[in-house]
């Protein structure tokens, strides 16, 4: 099974839509959505964990605003870690 066919596309699509709907700075949202796309494209590969960590690191700087936006997605994302 390739990363693009692992069945989690809906999760990533909804996460990106939630980020885009937030009131955070466009530059921050662009960085986070780009990282989410990288996570999605590396599902099931050795690169997944690094992209996941990059996302969490970037998110940590904006958790006060974006925490409630991404909180519903974090449990599902964490289950994908190897």
C-alpha positions as CSV (number, residue, x, y, z in Angstrom):
1,X,0.0,0.0,0.0
2,X,1.4,3.4,-0.9
3,X,1.2,6.4,1.4
4,X,-1.3,8.1,-0.9
5,X,-3.7,5.2,-0.5
6,X,-3.7,4.6,3.2
7,X,-7.2,6.0,3.7
8,X,-6.4,9.0,5.8
9,X,-6.9,11.6,3.1
10,X,-10.1,12.8,4.6
11,X,-8.5,13.4,8.0
12,X,-5.8,15.5,6.3
13,X,-8.3,17.4,4.1
14,X,-10.4,18.3,7.1
15,X,-7.3,19.3,9.1
16,X,-6.2,21.7,6.3
17,X,-9.7,23.1,6.0
18,X,-9.9,23.7,9.8
19,X,-6.5,25.5,9.6
20,X,-7.6,27.6,6.7
21,X,-10.8,28.6,8.5
22,X,-8.8,29.8,11.6
23,X,-8.0,33.5,12.2
24,X,-4.3,32.9,12.4
25,X,-1.8,34.8,10.3
26,X,-1.7,33.6,6.6
27,X,2.1,32.9,6.8
28,X,1.6,30.6,9.8
29,X,-1.3,28.8,8.1
30,X,0.6,28.4,4.9
31,X,3.5,26.8,6.8
32,X,1.2,24.5,8.8
33,X,-0.9,23.4,5.8
34,X,2.3,22.7,3.8
35,X,3.6,20.5,6.7
36,X,0.2,18.7,6.9
37,X,0.5,18.0,3.1
38,X,4.0,16.6,3.8
39,X,2.7,14.4,6.6
40,X,0.0,13.1,4.3
41,X,2.4,12.3,1.5
42,X,4.8,10.4,3.8
43,X,2.3,8.2,5.6
44,X,3.8,4.8,6.1
45,X,7.3,5.9,5.3
46,X,10.4,6.6,7.4
47,X,9.9,10.4,6.7
48,X,6.5,10.5,8.4
49,X,7.7,11.0,11.9
50,X,10.0,13.9,11.0
51,X,7.2,15.8,9.2
52,X,4.9,15.1,12.1
53,X,7.4,16.5,14.5
54,X,7.9,19.6,12.3
55,X,4.1,20.1,12.3
56,X,3.9,19.8,16.1
57,X,6.9,22.1,16.6
58,X,5.4,24.8,14.3
59,X,2.0,24.3,16.0
60,X,3.5,24.7,19.5
61,X,4.4,28.3,18.7
62,X,0.7,29.0,18.0
63,X,-1.1,26.6,20.3
64,X,-3.0,29.3,22.1
65,X,-4.9,30.2,19.0
66,X,-4.7,27.0,17.0
67,X,-5.0,24.4,19.8
68,X,-8.8,24.3,19.8
69,X,-8.7,24.1,15.9
70,X,-6.3,21.1,15.7
71,X,-7.1,19.3,19.0
72,X,-9.8,17.0,17.4
73,X,-7.2,15.8,14.8
74,X,-4.3,15.1,17.1
75,X,-5.3,11.7,18.5
76,X,-5.8,10.3,15.0
77,X,-2.4,11.8,13.8
78,X,-0.6,10.4,16.8
79,X,-1.9,6.9,16.1
80,X,-0.1,7.0,12.7
81,X,3.3,7.3,14.3
82,X,5.5,4.2,13.9
